Amino acid sequence: MIQKEKLSRKQRDRLRHRDEILAAALGLFSERGYHNVSMQEVAETAEFSVGTLYNLFENKEALLDELMASNTQKIIAAILGILDGPGDAAKRLRILFRRQPELMEEHGAFIKLHFAEVGPYAAGHAHTGAAKDEFRIVLDTRLSQLIASGVEKHLFRDVDPMITAKAIHAFMESMAFEIAGRFDKEAVVEMFAKAEQLFFDGLLLPGGPENG
């Protein structure tokens, strides 16, 4: 990956234009639906010519693919920052639960678009499912590794790490689907607090550090 300081001004401008177009497209697609927005409207909202749009994205599907991929990467980076952060496995897992409302609020427009286009009840597109698959693989893998570490260090019960990871992931995905487009932070914080208690009641080893 080219370091930002090594980019020419033209390259930096191109990246900035790309980001501005993606931001405009996200707002339009999430509010009105991907199929109801034209490339002309994206260009007008981003304040670029249609020609500039097509210089950066071959077509509207390519724009959607890049939008899905770039936002998925942002969420993956945020979650990995928690799972690979300081503290033992129990502390990091608790932080993951407690940060979810904030992440869902920050990425609300993308979550709404995600479930409209590639969610369980959407028709989807040929390539956008790849971002969803990458997110699932990364989250399940890192969560299972964290849980396995907790089991090994006698913080957690002797659970199956991958099944536990998938259960946590499934809950988080169902919550994201439920709140897509109608985010109520107070209610979401409360639901994640209850879910944290439920998971930890079943996961923590009796007499362990967090129960002592």
Summary of the structure (lengths in Angstrom):
residues: 212
radius of gyration: 19.8
end to end distance: 46.9
largest distance: 64.8
contacts: 626
relative contact order: 0.11
helix: 75%
strand: 1%
